[in-house]
Structure formats: structure tokens, C-alpha cells
């Protein structure tokens, strides 16, 4: 029950943070593994990359999914969401061409590295 409650909370708050920063996202309704998806077609992979990059700078190894556990408390999610708000504001600047990133987009799927 706690995981479901936290998942619903996270999904609701992602939507609010995205709206506040004018970021178009869609979200899954699977509460045990909440996931958001950017809605920018050709820019999506770059946005996921920037999201992960900026969240790392904030101390989170994050992607567009959160694997919730019983140890997550609402306080933990609020701290994470505060960082998401900051990163979504950075993404807004990138989308509106006010900030540039010289990093390669993430790779989709697995492939050999050598």
C-alpha cells in the first residue's frame, strides 16, 4: 500500500512540476514503477540525457523511472522532486534554446562496446 501511495504521489507531483516549467510529459499509471516520458519527438533522447546529467550533478543517479521501495518516505520524494523542479527548469531553457549542452544523447538499447 505504501508503494502504491508513493507512486500516485510521485506521478501527481511530476505532472505539477512539468506544468510549472512548461515541460510536456506523459506518465505511466503503474504506481510501483512510475515513469515519465517527454513529448518532444526528435528531442526526447537528448532531454533524457540532460535529465540524467543534471540529476547526477544534484547527487541522484536518475532516469525517467523511479523504482520505489518500502524504504521511500514522502520526505525522500519531496527532496527528489525539488531537484526535478530545478532540472526541468534547465530543460525548459534547453528546449527554448536559451541553454546549450554539448553532450551526446543516450543510446537506446544495448549493443557491444568493442
ChimeraX attribute file (.defattr): number of C-alpha atoms within 10 A of each C-alpha:
attribute: neighborCount
match mode: 1-to-1
recipient: residues
	/A:1	8
	/A:2	15
	/A:3	18
	/A:4	17
	/A:5	12
	/A:6	21
	/A:7	24
	/A:8	17
	/A:9	16
	/A:10	22
	/A:11	20
	/A:12	12
	/A:13	17
	/A:14	22
	/A:15	16
	/A:16	14
	/A:17	18
	/A:18	19
	/A:19	13
	/A:20	12
	/A:21	17
	/A:22	14
	/A:23	19
	/A:24	14
	/A:25	15
	/A:26	15
	/A:27	16
	/A:28	12
	/A:29	13
	/A:30	12
	/A:31	19
	/A:32	18
	/A:33	16
	/A:34	22
	/A:35	21
	/A:36	18
	/A:37	15
	/A:38	17
	/A:39	13
	/A:40	14
	/A:41	7
	/A:42	8
	/A:43	12
	/A:44	15
	/A:45	17
	/A:46	19
	/A:47	22
	/A:48	19
	/A:49	19
	/A:50	24
	/A:51	20
	/A:52	19
	/A:53	17
	/A:54	21
	/A:55	19
	/A:56	13
	/A:57	11
	/A:58	15
	/A:59	10
	/A:60	13
	/A:61	12
	/A:62	17
	/A:63	16
	/A:64	14
	/A:65	13
	/A:66	15
	/A:67	12
	/A:68	19
	/A:69	14
	/A:70	10
	/A:71	9
	/A:72	13
	/A:73	13
	/A:74	14
	/A:75	9
	/A:76	10
	/A:77	17
	/A:78	14
	/A:79	10
	/A:80	17
	/A:81	16
	/A:82	12
	/A:83	18
	/A:84	21
	/A:85	18
	/A:86	15
	/A:87	21
	/A:88	24
	/A:89	18
	/A:90	19
	/A:91	24
	/A:92	18
	/A:93	14
	/A:94	16
	/A:95	16
	/A:96	10
	/A:97	9
	/A:98	10
	/A:99	11
	/A:100	12
	/A:101	9
	/A:102	6
	/A:103	10
	/A:104	10
	/A:105	14
	/A:106	14
	/A:107	10
	/A:108	7
	/A:109	5
	/A:110	6
	/A:111	7
	/A:112	4
	/A:113	4
	/A:114	3
